[in-house]
Amino acid sequence: MKRILALILVAGAFIISGCGSGVETSTDTSNGQVAGTTLRVLTHDSFDLTPEVLAAFEEQTGITVELIAGGDAVAMVNQAILTSGNPVADVLFGIDDNQLSTAREEGLFEPYVAVDRDRIRADVAVPAGDIVTPVDLGDVCVNFDRTWFAERGVAPPSGLEDLADPAYAGLLVVQNPATSSPGLAFLLATVAAFGDGYGDFWQQLTDNGVVVSDGWEEAYYGEFSGGSGEGQRPLVVSYATSPPAEVFYSESYAADLAAGTLPAEAPTGVVPGTCFRQVEYAGVLAGASNPAGAQLFINFLLSDSVQSDIPLTMFVNPVRSGVALPEVFERYAGSPGEVWSLPAQQINAARTNWVEEWRRIVLG
Amino acid sequence: MALGLVALPVAFVGLLLLWPLAVVVDRALRPEGMLDLTPFADVAADPSLWGVIWFTTWQALLSTLLTLVLALPAAWLFARNRFVGRNVLWAALVVPFVLPTVVVAAAFTSGPSAAVAPRGTLWAVLLAHAFLNYAVVVRIVGVAWADLGDRFASAAAVLGAGRWQVARRVTAPLLAPSIVASASVVYLFSFTSFGVVLLLGGSRLRTIEVEIYERVRQLDLGTAAVLAISQVVLVVGLVWVAGRWAQRWSVALRPSDPSPSRRVSGARRGATVLAVVSMLLVIGLPLLTLVVRSIWGPDGWTWSYWSALDERRGVLQAAPLVALMNSLAVGALAAVIAMVVGGLAVAGIVTLERSGPAWRVARPAAFDALLMLPLGASAVTVGLGLLLAFGRPPIDLRSTVVLVPMAQALVALPFVIRVLLPATRAVQLSMRESAAVLGASPWSVARHIDLPLLARPIAIAGGFAFAVALGEFGATLVVARPNLPTLPLTVARLLGQPGEINRGQAMAVATLLMIVTVGVVLTVDQLRGGLRD
């Protein structure tokens, strides 16, 4: 009991002291009005920043940040849409192209041009009217189990079409797009790749024994055989950053890093040509009670300190150009080949139909 | 007086459940300020939705029957026998209850039970429901059985009744109220089952709640609201019927009869072995799988997942041990709220039942049904309703820390009532009346007669309430919640990223949750909630 109490005290002291280790942000600290205010930030459950980075923002601006977790990305944005005009928070982080058009129609966001807007990578577009600001990007890709294929002397698939090849029958696990964000992203990848033929492709996948799981956790940990997965199937829909995460979160990483004996490659790899790009945005919620603080927070999200922090906290890529990636990222991230994407308006118009059609074909 | 007692519980359920539900229904069916009933017609015309409603109903029935079949031998075992480890096992029964659904699903998909009932089959869902609800039947019926004593059975035997006749004419009727009470909780739990069906149903098996969840995700509030209404109607109907049965069958007993439990011997051995084996298979095996996975890494046995629980690293927002303290604090608060509200409700219902023929059946049963709604109403819809209903001045309660224990207490309330109500009914009226005639005030009757006689059920109810809160059942109600890391949330975060350490540590944290639960429930049991020896 004493030990636990001591722990809490230490943890508390650590957070409070914040140890602002020379973190520079582009926030305008001369704006004295926000000091002493509270800023509510609505995020999905996977949002993560190193506590010291967040503490530095609070120290510089005098703002107290209150994080509100709203479930996964879809659930979180739905909450914001349903409370539009009377929001639960001041700023929202984690909306992607899937729901951007709906958010625009509902007038969810107050446009804001971020201070470092022109530092955003050239291949990432800022949505029209600056209603939201890109913060990070990640690719949803099919991952494969290197050991499984190597042991059997079989070449891993080299593109989307291969997944329907009988040579790979019964090997792929996907998530239900009605309940899972990566599941939806992979469905969108097939729509982007095959157009109207996506239904035929899913029919072929179904005939080829595709396994459907409701969420990423069950698919990856329960069905997938590679890395930390404990299942039997060597192909799963996950992220392009899952292979580096496997190395980074392996039991021996710290020891290997110190001894210089890191593995030559990750236990898992990315199947090229199967990736769908997801850009995550942040925006000031319309009707926010602390809009000035919300704007500062958006600038903060684009700052060097946050952009270089997110690769190893959320396992996503920074959108700010010139931000150095951690070595484990550079070294183990697979090359995604051609990356698919779809315009937000098109997704918004047809998403429900695609999911319905998918359900009819795959679940019968 | 009696109405005053039920006023707080009714207000509690009304404010936190009925009002939010009504707000969602209003928003869904009056989108432009005009009543629009087309969603009803749409649902009625959709055969796949009828299929979902039908499946929900019969799978809940099968789950309840399976749970009773598996759990009743164990209830007998605990009630009538003494054996090594009895107290710890009695407490451990509650563990499945508090484990995050993801962990339960993992135990079922990767453990030995995967061979019997693979994911996506009806058996997987039924077995998981039995696993989760086992404690409800064993603990509620077990206590009633232990309190029954041997005297009725012995009297019947002296009068010439055979074994079978005693079981059928004496024991079964006396146990009926507690069996009905526990079965109705199991039924509601399975009826509104969400996580288990989502994770083990393989996307093809869908309950009403899963369907509501998917509709809400597509912002199809109309269909979601109609489904939520039908769910409530079905649940209220069921609880009302079950309530009338339980009331009709309840028999006043003195629960402090000399204990009959004895050492396992002779003819009872066969039955005992059967009960122990069923318990180990249903509860022990999945839990053991979990423990093993927390100490088994790619290179064999390891303590590394356990050794770092006091550190905040990578994906975590707080060290798991800090999350543990948060869980305990929120859980205790929720349990206290649930016990106070539930205790008042039970006192009110029983007083109403005894206060005259006009009140005897209909009204108390109605209160009873209303107070069971937290288990039967759509958590997804109510959660949405809390978000929509509590956002207006004077107070914006959404996303405040207050809502979390309140929502958990709301879900724990039906358990408290189901445990306390049959026990309170069984307190003999004559004892209370004698005390009153002898000049005892109502307060003193409660203190000197009711409370001592009800000490055990109260501890049992408290243990359940705490377990429900620790397992964060109510948390699903609070859609936007402040960032207060608890043990179940820690597990979820760990399992949200790939990697050996994350998976192993998730198993270690789940095992920690399990150990803490046994510890807390064991302590509560020692306060009077255990079985007598």
Interface residues (C-beta under 8 A of the other chain):
Chain A: R3 I4 L7 I8 A11 R40 L42 D45 S46 D48 P51 E66 L67 I68 A69 G70 G71 V74 A75 M76 N78 Q79 I81 L82 T83 N86 V88 A89 T102 N176 A178 T179 V212 S213 D214 G215 W216 E217 E218 Y220 Y221 G222 G227 S228 G229 E230 G231 S238 S242 A245 E246 F248 Y249 S250 E251 T268 L312 T313 F315 T352 V355 L363 G364
Chain B: V102 A105 A106 T109 S110 R119 L198 L199 G201 G202 S203 R204 Y213 E214 V216 R217 Q218 L219 G297 P298 D299 T302 S304 D310 R312 G314 V315 Q317 A318 A319 L321 V322 L324 M325 L384 L387 L388 G391 R392 R398 S399 V479 A480 R481 P482 N483 L489 A492 R493 L495 G496 Q497 P498 G499 E500 I501 N502 R503 G504
